[in-house]
């Protein structure tokens, strides 16, 4: 770590701050990880539905073959 290379109070404080930031990041991810997974799942489903709607609208735009009787 930085404090191992530089032996002063500022380097030690910066190293402690970096370690605290990673601890907070880990807590945040563990607290909200499932929420992010669910949002990702919803986003993928939404993209899939958009793709299917695009296919449907493309089919609707195709000209209809009219066969005359007889």
Backbone as ProteinMPNN parsed JSONL, in Angstrom:
{"seq_chain_A": "XXXXXXXXXXXXXXXXXXXXXXXXXXXXXXXXXXXXXXXXXXXXXXXXXXXXXXXXXXXXXXXXXXXXXX", "coords_chain_A": {"N_chain_A": [[0.84, -1.186, 0.0], [0.231, 2.357, -0.192], [1.063, 3.615, 2.164], [3.102, 1.957, 2.987], [5.164, 2.546, 1.303], [5.535, 5.303, 1.492], [6.348, 6.925, 4.347], [4.561, 8.655, 5.989], [2.073, 10.716, 7.636], [0.051, 11.595, 5.894], [0.112, 9.75, 3.753], [-0.606, 7.446, 5.128], [-3.193, 8.156, 5.982], [-4.46, 8.412, 3.485], [-4.284, 5.771, 2.545], [-5.878, 4.459, 4.456], [-8.296, 5.72, 3.903], [-8.782, 4.778, 1.297], [-9.08, 2.026, 1.777], [-11.356, 2.097, 3.429], [-13.201, 3.076, 1.573], [-13.402, 0.895, -0.201], [-14.486, -1.004, 1.536], [-16.99, 0.172, 2.055], [-18.021, 0.106, -0.55], [-18.258, -2.66, -0.924], [-20.177, -3.241, 1.03], [-22.353, -1.796, 0.002], [-22.798, -3.088, -2.468], [-23.431, -5.633, -1.543], [-25.771, -5.064, -0.178], [-27.488, -4.029, -2.15], [-27.252, -5.628, -4.355], [-29.011, -7.69, -5.272], [-31.177, -6.155, -6.09], [-30.086, -4.777, -8.269], [-29.633, -6.958, -9.943], [-32.267, -7.755, -10.465], [-33.232, -5.487, -11.792], [-31.634, -5.588, -14.066], [-32.565, -7.954, -15.212], [-35.221, -7.196, -15.799], [-34.691, -5.184, -17.626], [-33.518, -6.663, -19.757], [-35.73, -8.231, -20.485], [-37.455, -6.229, -21.338], [-36.046, -5.251, -23.562], [-36.201, -7.527, -25.178], [-38.978, -7.668, -25.57], [-39.33, -5.276, -26.978], [-37.953, -5.94, -29.321], [-39.596, -7.981, -30.299], [-41.975, -6.552, -30.719], [-41.085, -4.843, -32.749], [-40.68, -6.722, -34.792], [-43.316, -7.578, -35.154], [-44.577, -5.181, -35.984], [-43.195, -4.799, -38.364], [-44.172, -6.968, -39.812], [-46.853, -6.235, -40.015], [-46.679, -4.09, -41.725], [-46.143, -5.274, -44.175], [-47.211, -5.847, -47.531], [-50.493, -7.014, -48.313], [-51.429, -9.982, -49.905], [-53.795, -10.196, -52.34], [-56.204, -12.351, -53.391], [-58.134, -12.903, -56.109], [-61.483, -14.023, -56.406], [-62.393, -16.962, -58.162]], "CA_chain_A": [[0.0, 0.0, 0.0], [0.929, 3.635, -0.261], [1.71, 3.928, 3.449], [4.313, 1.151, 3.079], [6.217, 3.214, 0.534], [5.741, 6.639, 2.04], [6.146, 6.842, 5.794], [4.093, 9.895, 6.606], [0.668, 10.673, 8.063], [-0.83, 11.766, 4.739], [0.053, 8.476, 3.035], [-1.379, 6.516, 5.964], [-4.597, 8.581, 5.906], [-4.965, 8.078, 2.149], [-4.456, 4.309, 2.502], [-7.059, 4.127, 5.271], [-9.462, 6.189, 3.145], [-9.005, 3.848, 0.183], [-9.613, 0.778, 2.343], [-12.731, 2.378, 3.855], [-14.032, 3.189, 0.376], [-13.679, -0.46, -0.687], [-15.409, -1.639, 2.49], [-18.318, 0.731, 1.79], [-18.465, -0.435, -1.833], [-18.667, -4.049, -0.706], [-21.463, -3.193, 1.755], [-23.381, -1.315, -0.922], [-23.079, -4.148, -3.43], [-24.114, -6.738, -0.876], [-27.109, -4.614, 0.201], [-28.337, -3.73, -3.3], [-26.905, -6.504, -5.471], [-30.213, -8.364, -5.796], [-31.98, -5.145, -6.792], [-29.458, -4.555, -9.571], [-29.887, -8.155, -10.752], [-33.663, -7.711, -10.92], [-33.335, -4.432, -12.803], [-31.005, -6.095, -15.288], [-33.508, -8.917, -15.786], [-36.336, -6.437, -16.371], [-34.175, -4.497, -18.812], [-33.392, -7.644, -20.832], [-37.08, -8.585, -20.939], [-37.966, -5.082, -22.082], [-35.391, -5.256, -24.87], [-36.768, -8.637, -25.944], [-40.329, -7.269, -25.981], [-39.168, -4.275, -28.036], [-37.578, -6.65, -30.541], [-40.777, -8.689, -30.795], [-42.893, -5.549, -31.262], [-40.536, -4.419, -34.039], [-40.994, -7.79, -35.757], [-44.759, -7.535, -35.403], [-44.875, -4.0, -36.785], [-42.676, -5.057, -39.709], [-45.127, -7.864, -40.48], [-48.078, -5.48, -40.3], [-46.392, -3.207, -42.864], [-46.031, -6.037, -45.414], [-48.439, -5.79, -48.344], [-51.355, -8.199, -48.251], [-51.732, -10.576, -51.197], [-55.237, -10.346, -52.537], [-56.514, -13.367, -54.399], [-59.494, -12.675, -56.576], [-62.247, -15.273, -56.516], [-62.762, -17.477, -59.446]], "C_chain_A": [[0.881, 1.243, 0.0], [1.679, 3.936, 1.024], [2.973, 3.101, 3.653], [5.48, 1.798, 2.351], [6.566, 4.583, 1.124], [5.403, 6.611, 3.521], [5.748, 8.201, 6.358], [2.597, 9.801, 6.866], [-0.295, 10.794, 6.883], [-0.974, 10.457, 3.973], [-0.769, 7.458, 3.819], [-2.86, 6.868, 5.892], [-5.221, 8.229, 4.556], [-5.206, 6.575, 2.038], [-5.683, 3.876, 3.279], [-8.324, 4.553, 4.536], [-9.803, 5.265, 1.988], [-9.606, 2.538, 0.7], [-11.051, 0.969, 2.794], [-13.672, 2.487, 2.66], [-14.375, 1.806, -0.174], [-14.625, -1.212, 0.239], [-16.828, -1.141, 2.248], [-18.882, 0.229, 0.466], [-18.978, -1.861, -1.675], [-20.0, -4.105, 0.031], [-22.604, -2.793, 0.825], [-23.785, -2.413, -1.898], [-23.824, -5.29, -2.762], [-25.538, -6.34, -0.492], [-28.029, -4.483, -1.011], [-28.06, -4.612, -4.51], [-28.114, -7.169, -6.101], [-31.089, -7.388, -6.569], [-31.407, -4.885, -8.177], [-29.669, -5.752, -10.494], [-31.302, -8.127, -11.305], [-33.855, -6.636, -11.983], [-32.73, -4.874, -14.129], [-31.931, -7.077, -15.982], [-34.677, -8.2, -16.458], [-35.887, -5.728, -17.646], [-34.04, -5.461, -19.994], [-34.758, -8.056, -21.37], [-37.687, -7.459, -21.765], [-37.344, -5.016, -23.473], [-35.942, -6.364, -25.759], [-38.178, -8.291, -26.434], [-40.261, -6.22, -27.094], [-38.838, -4.944, -29.37], [-38.791, -7.355, -31.143], [-41.803, -7.715, -31.364], [-42.394, -5.044, -32.615], [-40.831, -5.452, -35.12], [-42.467, -7.751, -36.137], [-45.122, -6.349, -36.286], [-44.343, -4.147, -38.21], [-43.623, -5.967, -40.485], [-46.408, -7.132, -40.848], [-47.882, -4.599, -41.532], [-46.297, -3.951, -44.189], [-47.326, -5.947, -46.21], [-49.192, -7.121, -48.268], [-51.609, -8.691, -49.659], [-53.246, -10.752, -51.313], [-55.467, -11.334, -53.678], [-57.958, -13.159, -54.81], [-60.214, -14.016, -56.728], [-62.415, -15.685, -57.972], [-61.745, -17.964, -60.313]], "O_chain_A": [[2.098, 1.176, 0.169], [2.797, 4.45, 0.99], [3.842, 3.505, 4.425], [6.638, 1.622, 2.731], [7.734, 4.955, 1.235], [4.272, 6.3, 3.893], [6.503, 8.819, 7.108], [1.933, 8.895, 6.362], [-1.348, 10.157, 6.879], [-2.084, 10.094, 3.583], [-1.54, 6.696, 3.235], [-3.698, 5.977, 5.756], [-6.373, 7.798, 4.492], [-6.226, 6.152, 1.495], [-6.445, 3.025, 2.821], [-9.318, 3.827, 4.543], [-10.975, 4.996, 1.727], [-10.545, 2.01, 0.105], [-11.886, 0.094, 2.568], [-14.816, 2.039, 2.729], [-15.515, 1.565, -0.57], [-15.473, -1.974, -0.225], [-17.769, -1.934, 2.234], [-20.078, -0.044, 0.361], [-20.016, -2.221, -2.232], [-20.859, -4.921, -0.3], [-23.684, -3.382, 0.861], [-24.973, -2.641, -2.128], [-24.747, -5.856, -3.347], [-26.428, -7.191, -0.479], [-29.218, -4.788, -0.92], [-28.592, -4.356, -5.59], [-28.234, -7.211, -7.325], [-31.678, -7.751, -7.588], [-32.153, -4.782, -9.151], [-29.863, -5.579, -11.697], [-31.52, -8.437, -12.476], [-34.564, -6.853, -12.966], [-33.263, -4.561, -15.194], [-32.071, -7.042, -17.204], [-35.074, -8.561, -17.566], [-36.626, -5.682, -18.63], [-34.408, -5.113, -21.116], [-34.926, -8.214, -22.58], [-38.352, -7.706, -22.77], [-38.041, -4.754, -24.454], [-36.129, -6.163, -26.959], [-38.53, -8.585, -27.577], [-41.044, -6.269, -28.043], [-39.37, -4.568, -30.414], [-38.989, -7.327, -32.358], [-42.437, -8.008, -32.377], [-43.191, -4.839, -33.53], [-41.192, -5.093, -36.241], [-42.817, -7.877, -37.31], [-45.892, -6.495, -37.235], [-44.969, -3.673, -39.158], [-43.849, -5.76, -41.677], [-46.987, -7.396, -41.902], [-48.822, -4.386, -42.297], [-46.364, -3.317, -45.242], [-48.414, -5.97, -45.635], [-48.596, -8.194, -48.173], [-51.97, -7.899, -50.53], [-53.878, -11.387, -50.469], [-54.971, -11.149, -54.789], [-58.877, -13.226, -53.993], [-59.615, -15.013, -57.129], [-62.558, -14.855, -58.87], [-62.04, -18.41, -61.422]]}, "name": "protein", "num_of_chains": 1, "seq": "XXXXXXXXXXXXXXXXXXXXXXXXXXXXXXXXXXXXXXXXXXXXXXXXXXXXXXXXXXXXXXXXXXXXXX"}
